[in-house]
Amino acid sequence: MNTTLIKNARIVNEGRILEGDLLIEGGLIAEIGPSISAKTASTKIIDAGGNYLIPGAIDDQVHFREPGLTHKGNLFTESRAAVAGGITSFIEQPNTVPNAVTHEILEQKYARAAETSIANYSFMLGGTNNNLEEILRTDSEKVAGLKLFLGSSTGNMLVDDDVALERIFSSTPLLIATHCEDEGTIKRNLAQYKEMYGDDIPVKYHHLIRSEEACYLSSSKTVALAQKTGARLHVFHLSTAKEMELFTNKIPLAEKKVTAEVCIHHLWFSEEDYDTKGNFIKWNPAVKTAADRDALWKALLDDTIDVIATDHAPHTLEEKSQLYTSAPSGGPLVQHAVVAMFEAYHQGKISIEKIVEKMAHNPAILFKIRNRGFIREGYAADLALVDIGSPWTVKRENVLASCGWSPFEGQTFKSRITHTFVNGNLVYKNFKILEAGLGSRLLFDR
């Protein structure tokens, strides 16, 4: 049995920071204590040197592009970038090619991940206007949930039939995750700007095309439908102050039927950054105003927003360099999400304990992920060591996402991930992927 002993760590878990040691045996956390001795001569000892040991982050929203879009990335390359960023588990979205709207296609994705993914994985089934039968066949122990696009997406994944939508909400016990933007509003706004600029619309108007109104119309309608039907709803990548009124912090997360998520880019960037970053910060929903960003931070800290994710969605440099109407939305974020949040810690915006809560504990609670997301004896040894005093700068040559660029290019972070463990295997150390093992399929207690 492989054993690893991590000594002299600041262990961050469940709102506390404890100085001590942690023993890994057989892929699990075997012991946590103030001072643990190696039990065998073969035990590998890692001196954490007072660095922070955190549960590996769980990213509940990524697009790793396999199958069908592998010129942008694949399950190997993007999971490699994830573990380099301290993300040990991910939930991938169904808008690949073909769309994962049947269980046959979904299981093909699981089989491919079992062969290549360094991080732990799950995949969402995609909902459409006419695949309710597939939705009802889903094994909730083995599939993260159901994803509905209520704004435009790849292929046949726009759910725009109100009758079909209510039937889905009324029929499934699955967690329903939604992308909420009103398609009609976006189309009208886009037509107005195309009339003025043609296809060369300045990207600074992106947040006015995919506007606050478009977001709120869709998210408010969806939350109302969840309340009417009793469905379990999780709203992805919220971007506006106005939407915060739709969610509550009055009850514990485990009791919430409607939950909220914010992404790194909506916490970091604002409309002021479009002039320098251009299409590299073009996302859907759009990065909006500084006031919206401030409201998202407030909601995150007071627990109105439950989870931090990335919406990692790589595109090639060539694709991103096109005119506004042709350049796709999305960007790579898994490698830099955790250190970006630790940068916010350095800025006094958030505590390390809160980062761990929003990026590891809460995704595990929200999705009911089995034996992950916490540093507890008997849980999977999905862990990351973070050195908060070791600055480094994001450059194209150290970006691990297949697309080869980052919206954080040129940013110096004060913190770095030094080690990442997945199922007890050391898979990343000091800027090097070790490929010591593969991730496992996530399972859910429901």
Sequence and secondary structure as in RCSB ss.txt:
>XXXX:A:sequence
MNTTLIKNARIVNEGRILEGDLLIEGGLIAEIGPSISAKTASTKIIDAGGNYLIPGAIDDQVHFREPGLTHKGNL
FTESRAAVAGGITSFIEQPNTVPNAVTHEILEQKYARAAETSIANYSFMLGGTNNNLEEILRTDSEKVAGLKLFL
GSSTGNMLVDDDVALERIFSSTPLLIATHCEDEGTIKRNLAQYKEMYGDDIPVKYHHLIRSEEACYLSSSKTVAL
AQKTGARLHVFHLSTAKEMELFTNKIPLAEKKVTAEVCIHHLWFSEEDYDTKGNFIKWNPAVKTAADRDALWKAL
LDDTIDVIATDHAPHTLEEKSQLYTSAPSGGPLVQHAVVAMFEAYHQGKISIEKIVEKMAHNPAILFKIRNRGFI
REGYAADLALVDIGSPWTVKRENVLASCGWSPFEGQTFKSRITHTFVNGNLVYKNFKILEAGLGSRLLFDR
>XXXX:A:secstr
  EEEEEEEEEEETTEEEEEEEEEETTEEEEEESS   SSTT EEEE TT EEEE EEEEEE   TTT TTT  H
HHHHHHHHHTTEEEEEE S SSS S SHHHHHHHHHHHHHH SSEEEE EE  TT HHHHHT  TTT   EEEES
S  STT B   HHHHHHHHHH  SEEEEE   HHHHHHHHHHHHHHHTT   GGGHHHHS HHHHHHHHHHHHHH
HHHHT EEEE     SGGGGG   SS GGG SEEEEEEHHHHH  GGGHHHHGGGG  SS    HHHHHHHHHHH
HTTSS EEE  B    HHHHTS TTTS      TTTHHHHHHHHHHTTSS HHHHHIIIIIHHHHHHTBTT SS 
 TTSB  EEEEETT  EE  GGG  STT   TTTT EES EEEEEEETTEEEEETTEE       B  B  
